[in-house]
Amino acid sequence: MRHVVDGTATVGTAAITAIKENLTAAQETLTGLAPHLKVAKWALLAVTLTGVGVMVWARIEDRRRGVR
């Protein structure tokens, strides 16, 4: 039974080490992308507002034509 516990602890330690390495790599990648993410935030906001505007315009047109 002791061998099973030792094996589980070894696997757990290896998994934690692998997770830490992957998180470090992800953090480095995201740090490099930070300036681009600010631009992407504003671009997404612009696309969203444009979509809302098109939807409102379509509803107004439908009502004017008597479709809805």
Contact map, one row per residue, 1 for C-alpha under 8 A:
11111000000000000000000000000000000000000000000000000000000000000000
11111100000000000000000000000000000000000000000000000000000000000000
11111110000000000000000000000000000000000000000000000000000000000000
11111111000000000000000000000000000000000000000000000000000000000000
11111111100000000000000000000000000000000000000000000000000000000000
01111111110000000000000000000000000000000000000000000000000000000000
00111111111000000000000000000000000000000000000000000000000000000000
00011111111100000000000000000000000000000000000000000000000000000000
00001111111110000000000000000000000000000000000000000000000000000000
00000111111111000000000000000000000000000000000000000000000000000000
00000011111111100000000000000000000000000000000000000000000000000000
00000001111111110000000000000000000000000000000000000000000000000000
00000000111111111000000000000000000000000000000000000000000000000000
00000000011111111100000000000000000000000000000000000000000000000000
00000000001111111110000000000000000000000000000000000000000000000000
00000000000111111111000000000000000000000000000000000000000000000000
00000000000011111111100000000000000000000000000000000000000000000000
00000000000001111111110000000000000000000000000000000000000000000000
00000000000000111111111000000000000000000000000000000000000000000000
00000000000000011111111100000000000000000000000000000000000000000000
00000000000000001111111110000000000000000000000000000000000000000000
00000000000000000111111111000000000000000000000000000000000000000000
00000000000000000011111111100000000000000000000000000000000000000000
00000000000000000001111111110000000000000000000000000000000000000000
00000000000000000000111111111000000000000000000000000000000000000000
00000000000000000000011111111100000000000000000000000000000000000000
00000000000000000000001111111110000000000000000000000000000000000000
00000000000000000000000111111111000000000000000000000000000000000000
00000000000000000000000011111111100000000000000000000000000000000000
00000000000000000000000001111111110000000000000000000000000000000000
00000000000000000000000000111111110000000000000000000000000000000000
00000000000000000000000000011111111000000000000000000000000000000000
00000000000000000000000000001111111110000000000000000000000000000000
00000000000000000000000000000111111111000000000000000000000000000000
00000000000000000000000000000001111111100000000000000000000000000000
00000000000000000000000000000000111111110000000000000000000000000000
00000000000000000000000000000000111111111000000000000000000000000000
00000000000000000000000000000000011111111100000000000000000000000000
00000000000000000000000000000000001111111110000000000000000000000000
00000000000000000000000000000000000111111111000000000000000000000000
00000000000000000000000000000000000011111111100000000000000000000000
00000000000000000000000000000000000001111111110000000000000000000000
00000000000000000000000000000000000000111111111000000000000000000000
00000000000000000000000000000000000000011111111100000000000000000000
00000000000000000000000000000000000000001111111110000000000000000000
00000000000000000000000000000000000000000111111111000000000000000000
00000000000000000000000000000000000000000011111111100000000000000000
00000000000000000000000000000000000000000001111111110000000000000000
00000000000000000000000000000000000000000000111111111000000000000000
00000000000000000000000000000000000000000000011111111100000000000000
00000000000000000000000000000000000000000000001111111110000000000000
00000000000000000000000000000000000000000000000111111111000000000000
00000000000000000000000000000000000000000000000011111111100000000000
00000000000000000000000000000000000000000000000001111111110000000000
00000000000000000000000000000000000000000000000000111111111000000000
00000000000000000000000000000000000000000000000000011111111100000000
00000000000000000000000000000000000000000000000000001111111110000000
00000000000000000000000000000000000000000000000000000111111111000000
00000000000000000000000000000000000000000000000000000011111111100000
00000000000000000000000000000000000000000000000000000001111111110000
00000000000000000000000000000000000000000000000000000000111111111000
00000000000000000000000000000000000000000000000000000000011111111111
00000000000000000000000000000000000000000000000000000000001111111111
00000000000000000000000000000000000000000000000000000000000111111110
00000000000000000000000000000000000000000000000000000000000011111110
00000000000000000000000000000000000000000000000000000000000001111111
00000000000000000000000000000000000000000000000000000000000001111111
00000000000000000000000000000000000000000000000000000000000001100111
